[in-house]
Amino acid sequence: MSDFVVSSKVKGAYSVHFIDDLQTHMRQLAAGAKVIFIVDEKVDRLFSDALAPENPSVRRILIECSEEHKTIDYCKEVIRRLIAANVRKDDCLVAVGGGITQDIVAFISSILFRGQDWKFYPTTLLAQCDSCIGSKSSINFDHFKNLLGTFNPPSEIFIYPGFLETLSESEIRSGIGEMMHYFLSEGIGLAQEVSDRFEQVLHDRSALPYLIENSLRIKRAIIQVDEFDTSIRHIFNYGHTFGHAIEAITHYAIPHGQAVTIGMDLANYISLQRGMIDRTQFDRMHAILEKNTPSFAFTESNIESYFQALSKDKKNKGNKLGCILTFGPGKLEKVFIDMDESLRNTILQYSETYHS
């Protein structure tokens, strides 16, 4: 895998490095700069030897990383701990963890001292293949997911594939779902390749770096044109409008990337019903996505809660749902559709046909 640079209007540019010796790399970073490590406590337990500082005076803060902790109140707690650690404007915050760690540290670094440097070691497949680049950080507010946030990329990103060895099958499936939404935004080739090699991708961690690199390549091309998500970057909401609402009504029991997998399949079905794609196109994409689809069904008992969750999506306009539909692989478009009885019936029909 080759290192690369992402252009950014926020920071000029930031670099992505692929590393193979975590312990040496982190110790060199700690020795060469004023840093404070902010580490997901679960990652710290799993990689205690590599993450243990050579110098005991190196400042480290362990944080709890769950959806419930991605809040203003928890960020305030972390800031208090940074103050206790004598944080200064010229310190660099070094985040080690997944997407929630990234969101917390990116948000804090954007407001602390009116902004300070931060770097990132993404530890999950989701973070390595997606969220580590793109500048976005978001935290939840009350019951609203990702309502507050900033555009604040790290100055450097260090991708260590060894972190993936400890991930569960569910976490790998979540990352696969996120990568698939990038692959289908480009075309059918990579998505079909994942489908053809699905068992290998699921169980052989050495198969993942190639997919991570391609996922970041696709995302990089778009975010360098539309970093602030005002136009073409909207296509990366493919599957997410419908997926976020699934996460909400299941209280995050379904991992993000798998919820997005259902979301893409549902978006494709709605596209089919609206005449945007034909049955052959839908069936081919469905066959690819169903390998990564978790057990879930829309029913009369949860459809109203689902509609309520959809109605809170920040991309909506009035009573119209803002979502990404498809004219086929590589041909995505933002559409506003009525949240009415017709949509309700379409969703129930989709679930009855494919998830009963």
Secondary structure, 3 states (H helix, E strand, C coil): CCCEEEEECCCEEEEEEECCCHHHHHHHHHHHCCEEEEEEHHHHHHCHHHHCCCCCCCEEEEECCCHHHCEHHHHHHHHHHHHHCCCCCCCEEEEEECHHHHHHHHHHHHHHHHCCCEEEEECCHHHHHHHCCCCEEEEEECCEEEEEEEECCCCEEEECHHHHHHCCHHHHHHHHHHHHHHHHHHCCHHHHHHHHCHHHHHHCHHHHHHHHHHHHHHHHHHHCCCCCCCCHHHHHHCCHHHHHHHHHHCCCCCCHHHHHHHHHHHHHHHHHHCCCCCHHHHHHHHHHHHHHCCCCCCCCCCHHHHHHHHHCCCCCECCEEEEEEECCCCCEEEEEEECCHHHHHHHHHHHHHHCC
